[in-house]
Amino acid sequence: MLSRQIKKFDSASAIASAARTLSTEQAGLTALAEALDNGLSEPFAEAVEMIARISGRVIVTGVGKSGHIGSKIAATLASTGTPAFFVHPVEANHGDLGMIARDDAIIALSWSGESAELKGIVAYARRFSIPLVAVTSGARSALARESSVVLCLPKVQEACPHGLAPTTSTLLQLAIGDALAIALLEARGFTPDHFRTFHPGGQLGANLTRVEDIMHTGERMPLVPSGTGMRQAILEISRKGFGCVGITDGEGALIGIVTDGDLRRHMDSDILSMSVDEVMTRGPKTIKPDTLAAAALQMINSSAITTLMVVEAGKPIGIIHLHDLLRIGAA
């Protein structure tokens, strides 16, 4: 049995190995990109059109490392608007073929195209005329011969020095799967709103939340009209707890803001005898209600501020604080 102990660790050798791996895999991706100009483009477009046409789901299948890549491709498809799931070919031979319907399409991954485990699912696809997309480097393989569309990947050198462990080959499978998912996403007109529907949790879901979903409105907004004395403005800042107060004109439009920073800048003057118009920062940074939380966070960070007034047609309709973005996990 091979020992897992490293007799002598050499950091330089490890770094050189990493560089070789990345270089080899980069060359593989370059070969895949070049293949799109040399025969792969037509079947790729055909596969996208075929999958976009079905009323069912995309069934992704594969065995071994191809199976692991297939699971990821299915997850990417499902999260970008193309209903999909992974079916293991061995389990398919023991009853899971019943999960595949006639209005579905199948994407089968096999680098050689000769994986015996795929025979059952391929035969099932042919029997019920289910569209089958082969992702393989075996242009004349059994899988390719039985498929509706063949995405023939270029034969590339594995990063494994023995040429045995699937490395560059699985990277190419993953890349073509991502390419299919994104092409379908764009063909369907998939928007950030759709993306948010499928990703409600975690930081991704938080970043796709809109400002209007988390802003404070109504009585929670710190606002005073132009001409208000600073004594009253300071009380409003204290009551609402956002560290600022917005200033509006006679028509309700936002014309300025008084922040904690403005108060500190006027500490040497008799600030309590002044009006907000003398202290406020004019033309404050604002944000629209349909802006994504990620964009709001970027604006807050880049401007070194903690709050943003939400305006519509020039009038304040809400306010958001950095803490609101932290609370939903956008940061």
N, C-alpha and C positions, 0 to 999 in steps of 0.2 A: 504494500500500500504506500502511495506517495506521501511523504511527510510534508506538512504544511509549514514547517519551520523554515525561515529564511536564515541560511548559515551566516551570511554577512550582507548587511544592507548597504547599498551604494546609491546615494541620492542622485548622483550625476547620471548613473545608468537608468534610474527610474524616470528621470526627466527626459532623457534621450528616447526612452521607450515611448513615453507619452507623445513626444513630438512626432515620432514615426507613425504612431497610431493615428494622430490627427491628420497628418499629411496624407496618409493612405486613404483615410475616409473622405477627406476633402477631394482627393482625386476621383473617388467614386461618385461623389455628388456632381462634380464637374462632368463626368461621363454621362450621368443621368440627364443633366441639363442639355448636353450636346445631342443626346438621343431624341429629345423633343424636336430637333431640327433634322433628324435623320430617321424618320419612320415612326416614331412613337406618338407624334402629335395627333395623327388621324384616329388611331384607336383610343387615345385618351379622350378626345372630344366626343367620340362615339360612346364611350363608357359614361361620361358625364350626362350626355343627352338621354341615354338609356335609363340611368338611375333616376334622373329628374322626372322621367315619364311615368314611373311606376306609382301605383296607388298604395302599395304596401310598404314594407320595411326592407332595409338592406341587411342581409345576413352575412357576416364576415366569418370566415373559417380558416383554419390552418393548424398545423401540428408542430410541436417543438417550439423553437425560437420564433418561427413564423406565426405560431399560435399566440404567443405573447404579444407580438407586434400587431396581430389581428385584433386582439382585445383592445389595444390602445386606439387603433383606427376606428373601431366600432364606437368607442367612447367619444372620439373627436367628432365623428359624423353625427351622433345623437345630440351632442351639445351645440352643434352649429346648424340645426334645422333639418337634418336628414335622419328620420327615425331608423335606428340600427341597433343590433346586438350581436354578440359573439356566440357561435355554436361550435362546440368542440366536435371535430369529425368522428372521434371514437364514440362519444355519447350519442351523436346523431345516428350511428349504426345500431344503437340500443334503445331507440324510441324517440330521441329528440328530433328526428326528421319531421315529426308531427308539428314542430314549432314553425316550420317553413310552409308558407302558403303560396298559392299560384300567382298572386299579385305582388310577390316579393322579388328581390333580385339578390344574387349571391356574389360575394367577392371572395375568391379562394386564393390563398397565398401558399406558394411552394417554390422555393428557389430552384430546385431541380425540375419541378413539374411532375415528378414521379412518385410522390408520397402515396403509398398504398392506402393509408388511412382515409384519403379523400375519395376513394372509389365509390363508396356508398352515397355520399352527398352529391357527387358529380352525376352518378346514374339517376338519382332522384330528380335532379335538375333537368336532365334530358327527358325523363319520362313525362314530367308535367310541364315541359316547355318553360321552365323558369330561367330568366336571363342569368348568365354566368360570366363573370369577369375574372379572368385568370391574371394573377400577378406573379410572374415567373421569369427566370432567365432562360428557361428551356423552350425555345421557339417551336421545336418539333416534339415536345413532350406529350405524354398522354393527357395531361391537364389542358395543354394548349389546344390539342386536337378536338377536345370535347367542349370548348368554351365558345360563348357567343362573341366575346371580345377578349383579345390577348394584349395585356400590357407587358411587353417583353422588355425586361430590364437588362442593361448591359452587363456582361460578365466582368466582374471586377476582382481585384486582389483583396483578400481578407486582410485585416490588420493583424490578425493572429500570425505570428512568425511561421507557424506550421501550416498555415492555410486551411485550418480545420475549424476553429471556433467561428460561428457566424457573427461577424462584426460589421464589416462594410456592407455585406449583403443585406443584413437586417436594417441597417441605416437607410439603404435605398428603398426597401419596402415601406419603411415608416415615412420617408419623404414623399413617395408617390401617393401614399394614403392621405397625407396632409394636403397634397396638391389636389386630390379628388375632393376632399372635404371643403377646401376653400373655394374651389371652382363651383361647387354646388351651392355653397353659401352665397356667393356673388350672383349666381344665376337665379337664386330664389329671392334676392333682394333682402337678405337677412340683415337686420338692423341691431344696434345696441339694445333697443327695447326688447327684441326677441331674445337676445343673448341673456339679458337680465332674467327673463322668464325661466330659462333653464339653469341659471346660476344664482339662485337667491341667497346662498350662504357664502361665508368666508369673505376675504378681502375683495375678491372679484365682484361678488354680488354687491358689496358695499360701495365699491367704486362706480357701479352702474346705477346706484340710487340717484335720483334727481334731487336738486336743491329743494324743490317744492314739497318733497316728501318729508323733509326733516326741519324745515325752517319754522321759526316762532312767528306767530301772527297775532293780530288784534291787540288786545291789552298788554300782551307780553312785549310789544315793540317799544323801545325807548325813543320817543319822538316829542319834540316841542316846536312851536312855530317860531319863525323869524321874529326877532325883537324881544324874545324871552330873556329875563335876567339870568345871570350865571348862577345865582343862589338856587333858583328853581331848577335850572338845568342839572346842577350837581345832585340835587335831591332825586331827579329822574334817573340819573346814572346809577345812584346808589340803590334805588328801589328795584330797577329792572335787572341789575347785576350783569350787564354785558360789557361794562367798562367804557361805554360810549353813549351818545345820544345823537339822533339824527335831527337835522334842522330842515323844516319845510317852509315853502313860501305860501302866499295866500291861496294858491290853487292846489296845494297839497303835494307839489313836486319837491323832491329832495334837492336841496341846494348846498348842503354842507353837513359836517359831522364834528362833534366835539368828543375827543377821546381822552383817556388818562394822560397820554403824551402831551396833548394840548394844554391840559391843566398844569402839568409840570413845567412846560415852557413859559407859562405866565405866572409862576409862583412869585416872582419878584415884583409884580404889579398888584394893584388893588383889584384882584380878579372878581371879587364879589360885587363890586360896583359896576362891572362891565356887562354888556349884553352878549348873547351867544354869537351875534354877527361879528363881534370884535375878536373872538377867540377861535371860532370854528375853522376847520380846514375845508376850503371850497372844492367842489368837484370830487367828492370822495369816490373811492373804488367801489363799484357795485357789481352785482351779478344778476343774471336772469333766472327765473324760477325753473326753466327746463334744462338748466346746465347740469351736467353730471357731477356727482360728488368728487370724483377724481380731479376734474378741472377746477372745482372750488378749492380743493386742498392745494393744488399747484399754485393757484392765485394767492392764497393766504401765505404759503411758504415763501414764494418769490417776492411778495410785497412786505414781508416781515410784519404782518398784522395778525390779529386774532379774531376779528369779526368782519362780516360782509353784509351790507344792506342789500336786500333782494328787491329789485325794482321792476316795474312793468309800466311802459309808456311814461317813464320818468318819475313815477310815483312809488314810494316805498310800500311793499306789501308783506314784507317779512324780514327776518334777520337770522343769520346762522353764525355760530361760534365754532372755533376750532374744536371745542369739546364735543360738539354735536357730531363732527366727523370722526373723532376718536371713539365716540360711543358706538357708532355703527361699524367700526373696524375699517374705515377707509384709509387710515394712516398706517 
